[in-house]
C-alpha cells in the first residue's frame, strides 16, 4: 500500500462562534483539491462542540504547504482569526492501514 500523507489541523472555536467556524471550514477546505489534495474532510466533535478536525490528504508536502499558504487559506485565517484559539497547527500523518465495509444491499 502506498503511503498517503494526511495533514490534521485542529481548530477550537471561541465563544459562540462554532457555527460560523464550521461553515467557514466547510467552505474553505475543498480549495485544497485545487492544490493537489486527493481528499478532504471536516469533523466536529460530538463531545465538545467547539472542537473541529480538518483533514486534507496530499501525496506531496510541498503541495500542502502551497495550499496552507495560499490566498484562500490566508484570507480564511484573517477573516476568522477571532473565531478560534491560537495556535492552529497542522500535524502530518502517514497512513499505515485502512479498511472499510460496504453496507449490505437491501432486497427490492
CORFEN-V954317 format. One line per field, one symbol per residue. ss: DSSP state (h for helix, s for strand, l for the rest). phi: phi as a letter, one per 30 degrees, with the letter a starting at -180 (. if undefined). psi: psi as a letter, one per 20 degrees, with the letter a starting at -180 (. if undefined). A space follows every 10 residues. Layout:
BEGIN
ss = ???
phi = ???
psi = ???
END
This chain:
BEGIN
ss = llllssssss sssllllhhh hhhhhhhhhh hhhhhlllss ssssllllll ssssssssll hhhhhhhhll hhhhhhhhhl lllsllllls ssssllllll llllllll
phi = .ddcdbccbc cbdchccddd dedddddddd deddcjdcab abccdddbdc cbbcbbcbdb dddeddddcd dddddedddc eccbddcccc bdbcdcaaaa bddddcdc
psi = pppppqppop poqqckjggh ggggghghhi ihhijjqiqq qpqpphhnii pqoppppqip hhgghgghjr hghggghghj hjiqqqqoqq oqqppiqqrr pqqpqqp.
END
